[in-house]
Amino acid sequence: MTMNWDKLLSTKRTGQEHIKELPHDRTQFQRDYDRLIFSSPFRRLQDKTQVFPLPGSVFVHNRLTHSLEVASVGRSLGNNISSKLLDAQLGRPDLVAEIGSVVAAACLAHDLGNPPFGHSGEEAIGHYFNNGAGQVFEEELTPAQWSDFTRFEGNANALRILTNAFRGRRNGGFAMTYTTVASILKYPYASDQGLKKFGYFQSEESIFHHIANELGLKTIDESKGIYARHPLVYLVEAADDICYQVMDIEDSHKLNILSYDETFNLLVSFFDMKEEAHEFKKIDEVFKQVTDKNERMAFLRAKVIGKLVYQCSEIFWSNHETILAGEFKKGLVDHLKGTELDAMEACKKVALKRIYKHPSVVEIEISGFRILGTLLDEFVKAVINPDDFFSKMLLPFIPEQFKVEKDTPLVEKIQSVLDFVSSMTDVYALDLYRKISGTGLK
């Protein structure tokens, strides 16, 4: 079986499958983008750590600015592929023309499920169940549910946020189109498959399979429920890879973690001096006009991103049939060659050695680990023992959409706390931690 664009591009919406589609001033996929932009979960990304601690005098990326930039790059990638598909007369022209909007919307949503304090937040949640007080729940949960909690995954949480009808909210969650939802399913399988990451919690298993089957995603292993990625996932992933790798280098220059010369050499290495002499000439011309070092790096960064967008678009199109067959391996960035591959590998090495282990990054991860562990412990105890005196003081902090009844099954009680904690911003999590631990008293 080969996937086909006639099924892959769908304007059906989660929870609104039987509602007639009415004429609108925006396309269905543009409406997806706008719903995300105006949503509270998206706005909260402005106060969630990307890599470096939230800014002081020097502004670096947070989850929101990162997502906006990824969406910009994703739109370019999507438009490139849309043009090629239209030229090849593949798929419905009106929907194919909107691929840029689909990818941009999916890029906005790709980090919605990430908890506060960067990736250490995910580790803190898993640690609570694997090594903390949460170990006691293992025997009361199914192996798959336990795997969801011990290996908490922001990607799966994003699908939950987009599709789950939280208390007091409408069916279908954000009521996004199937295609936009599928475009964030980077890992189209469950947590109990023994793979490093996964794409959905048990609570979203039915909606995952429904969307996958409706869009005709290829089944890789039917017995394990493993599907091939939706083709547009590769574009979302590439946009994310390009942005965080290149932007982390630029942020490091602003923070004086990397010197001007180091940053310049890393970025200019994406261009072949012999094959692309015209690019070096252009860089030299701009640098004669622009003397501000940060602006120079911004110009170089833009040129690097432009080149990577072109290369990744070409890689996607040259492997188009393999992607539709569900046989394409790894991401588009992993298939770079020559100068671009060498430069990307150099950036990764510097990031691992100099950026992600920088004291300012490690300090926020350590703090976040302790803060989330404490919040999970206290609020899980509170929802399980709601009549306890301290629980009665804590439970009002949980928003209405995450509240559960006393007779709610254990797995849903725990899930409600994870929904609450993972939705927090860094600052709110810190503030609440101080309040319930007594360290915030003056």
N, C-alpha and C positions, 0 to 999 in steps of 0.2 A: 504493500500500500504506500502511495505517495500522497503527501498532503497537497491540497490545492487552494489557491487564493480565493476561489468562490465561496468556500466554507470558512476559511481562516479569518476573513473580514466580515464581521457581523455587528449589526447595531442593536441586537437584543440586549436588554438590560437586566441585571440581577434583580429579582423580586418584582419586575414589571413586564414579564414575558407576555402577558395577555393584554397589555395596554396598547391601544392603537397608536402608532407613531404619527404625530401631527407635524405639519409644516412649521419650521422654526427659522429664526434669523441667523442661527448658527448651525453648523453640521453637528451630527450626533457626537462625533469624536472631539470637536471643539468644545462641546458642552461638558464632556468628561474633564477636559483641561480646566475649564472655568470652575467646575464644582470643587476640584481639588484646591485651586488657588484660594477660593473663598472659605475653605473648611478650617475648623479649629485644629484638627490634628496636623494639618500642613503648617498653619501659623506657629504652632508650638515648636516646630523644627528650628525656629530662629534662636531658641534658647536650649538647644541640644548640641553637645560637643561633636565636632567632626573629627579632628585630630588634636588640635591644640586647645588649651583651656579657653573659655569664652573671653573675648578681647578686652584689653584695657585701652591703652593709648594707641596701640597698633591693631587695626581691624584685620582679622584673618577669618577663614571660612567657618561657618557653622553648618548644621545640617540643611538649613533652609537655603542659604546662598549656594551651597554645593548642589542642591537639587535643582535650583533654577538654572545654574550653569549646565548641569547635565541635560536638562530639558532643551536648552538652546542647541547643544551639540547633537542631541538625539534627533531634534527636528531636522537638522541638516542631513544627518545620515538617512533618516526616513525619506526626505524629499529626493535624495539621490536615488534610492532604491525605487521609489514611486515612479520617477521618470523612466527608469530602465524597464519596469514592468509595463508601463503604458506603451512604451515603444515596442515591447514584445507582445502587446495585446493580451496580457494575462490578467484575469480577474475582472470584476466589475469596475469600469473606468471611474465612476463617481466615488467608489470606496477606495480604490487604489490611489486616487489623487489625494486622499486624506491620510495616507500612511505617516507623513510627517507629524500630523496632529496626534495620531495614536501614540507614536513613539514619545513625543514630547510629554503627553499626559502620563504615560507609564513611567517616564523618568521622574516626573514630579512625585509619583507615588512610591518609588522604589525603596525609599528609606523611612516610610511612614511607621513601620513596625519596630524600628530600632528604639531600645530603651535609652534613658539618659546615660551620660558618661561614656559614650562611644562603645567600642566592642567589649570593654570590660564590664559593661552593664549586662550583656548576654552571659558572660562568664559568671558574673555574680549570681544570676538567677539559677543557672545550672548548678553552681557550687552549693547553693542553699539546699537543693534536693539531693545532690550526690554526697556532700560532706557535712551539711549543716543540719538544723533541726527538721528540715523537710524529709529526711530519710525515713521517718516513721510512717510516711504515707505510701511507701512502695507496695506493701501487701494489700492495700485497699484499692489500688488502681490496676487497670489492665497493663500488660507490658507496653502496648503502644502509647497509652496515656502517660505512663511513667517516662517513656522515651521522649515524648513531647516536652515534658517539664525539665528533665535532666539535661536535655540538649536544646534548650530554648533558642529559637531561631527567629531573628528579625524578619527574614523573608516570609516565613509562615505567618508571622504576626501581622504583616502588611496585608496579606490576603484576608485575614480575619477582620481587620479594621475596615477594609473595603466592602466586604460582603455580609458581615454578621449584623443581625437586627438586635442591637443592644436595647436594653430596657427603655421603653418610651420612644424608640426610634422606628422608622418605617422598615418594612420588609426589604431585603436586598442591600441593606447598609447604604453605601453611597449611590446605589443603583447605577453602577457603571456599565458600559457596554462589555459584552463578553470578551471582545478582542483586546480592549485596554487591560482588563483584568489578567487575561492570559499572557499579556506581554511583560508582566512582572514575574511570571512563574519560572524563575531561573532554575529551580530544582523540582521538576514535576513528579514528585514521589513523596511518600510519607517518611516519618522519622525512624521507623523501625526496619529500614532496609539496610542498615549498616553502612550507609554512605556518609561522607563528611558533613554535608548539609542537607536540608530538606525543605519542601515547599509548602506544606500545609499541616495544621494540627488535625487531630482526629475530629474535632468539632466542626471542621470545614471539609471533611472528606467527601461528603455527598455533593456539595456545590463544586468542589474541584473536579470530580469525575464528570459531573453534568456539563460543565463548561468545556472540559477536554473533549468529551464525546460530541458535543454540539459543534465544535469547531473542527472536528476531524483530526485532532492531534494523533499522530501515529503511536500505536501501542508497542512499546519495546519489550515489555515482559508482562503479559496479562495476569499471570498468577501473583505477581508482586505489585501490580498496579502502577508500573513505571511507564511513563509516556515520553515521547520526544518533546523537546521544547517547541513552543510556537516560534516560527522564524524571526519574528520581531523582537524576541527576547535577546537575540544576538546583537541587535542594534542598541537596545537599552543597556546591555552589559558593556558594550564597547564604549558608549558615551560615558558611562560611569568610570570605566577603567582609564580612559583618556583624561578625564577631568581630575580625578583624585591623584593620579600619578604626576601630572604636570602641575596642577595647582598646589600640591603639597611642596613641590620644589620652590615655587614662587613665594608661598607663605613663609618658608624657611629663610628665604632671602630677606623678607621684610622683618623677620624676627632676629636677624643676624646669626642664625644658626649656621647658615651657609654664606660664605663670602660672595662678593660680587663676581669675582673671577670664577669661582667654583660653579655658581649658578649659570653664568654665561656659557661656560664650557659644556655643561650638561645640556642646555637647551640648544646650543648651536650644533651640537654633535648629531642632531636629527637630520642634518643636511650634509650631503656629500659634496665636499669642496671641489671635486673635479667635475662631477655631473651637474651640479647645481650652482655654478659660479654666479649666475644671475641673482640667486637668492642672497648670496653673500654681498653682492654689489648693492642690493636693495637695503640690506641690514646696515651696511656702511653709510649709505645715504641718509637713512633715518637717524642713525646715531650722531651724524654731524649736526642735525637739527635738534635732537633731543638729548639733553645732558643729564636729566634726572634719572638716576640709576633704577628706581622702581618702575618708571615709565618705559625704560629700555627693556627691562625684563618682561613687562606686560606686552610689549610689542613682539618680543621673541616668542613668548608663550602663545600668543594668538597665531603666529605663523606655524608653530609646532602643531597646535590643535588643528589648524586648517589642513596641514599635510596628512595628519593621522586620520582625519575624517575622510579624506580622499582615498587613502590606502585601505581603510577598513571597508569603505563602500565597494571598492574593487574586489577585495577578498570575498565579501558576501556574494557579489554577483558572479564571480568566477566559480563559486561553490554552491550556486543557487540550487541546482538539482540535488546535490548531496544533502543540503539543508532540508529541502522538502522531503527527502527520503528518510530523514531522521538519523542520518549517518555521519553528520559533521561532528568532529571532536574538538573539544576545548572552545575558547572564545576567539573572536576575530583578532584581537590584539595579539594572541598567542601565535597567530599565523603571519605576523610581520616578518620581513626578511631584511637582510643587509644592514644598511645604516640605521634604519628605524628600529630594527630589533636590537641592535647593539646599544643604541641610545636608550631605549626603554629599559633594557636590562641594567644599564649603568644607573639610571634613576632609581630603579627598585633597590639596588644594592645600597645606594646612598641613603634612601629612605629607611631601610631596615637598620642600618648601622648608626645613622646620624639623627634621623628625625623621630622615628617611632620609639626610640629608646632615650630620647632627650628627657632630662629630669622633669621639665614642665608637663610632658605628656604622661610619664610614669606616675607622677604625683597625683594627677587628676584621676587616673585609673585606680590607684590605690584607694583614694578617698571614695570614689564611686562604688568600689567593691564593698567597702564597709557600710556605706550609707544604704545601698540597695538591700544588702543582707539583713540589716536591722529592720528596714521597712517591711520586707517580706515576712520576717519572723513575727513581728507584732501584728500585722494585719491578717495574716493567715490564722493566727490564734484567735483573733477577734471575730472573724466570720464563722469559725468553727464553734466558738464558745460565746455567742452573742449576749448571753445573760450575765457574763462576768462583768464586774464593776469597771475594770479598765477597758474592756471591750466596748462598753456602752459609751465611753468617752472617745474612743477611736473611730467607731463606725460612722459617725456623722461626717467624717472627713471624706468618705468614699462618695463620689458623685452618684446621682440617681441612676444613671445609665449602667453603672457597674454593681448596683446593689443586688443582693440575693435574699431569698426567704430562708427561714430557719430550716425547712425541710428540703432545701435544694440539695441534690447529690453532691458528694464531696468533691468530685472532679470539677464541677461547675463552680463551687465555692473557691477552690484554689485558682481556677481560671479567671474568676472575677478579680482576684487580687492581682494577678499578673497583668490583666487588662489595665487596672488602675495604676500600678507601679510603672509599667512600661510606657504609659501615656505621659508620665510626668516630664517636666523640663528639668534640667540640671539644678536650676536655682530653687524650684519648688521642692524637689526631692531633698536638697540640702536644708531648706527651711523647715520642712516637715520633720526631718530627722532630728534637727535641733530641738524642735518643740516636744516631740515624744520622748526624747532621751534626756530632756531637762537641761541641755547645754545652751539653749537659747534664752534662758532667763537672764534678766539684767539686775 
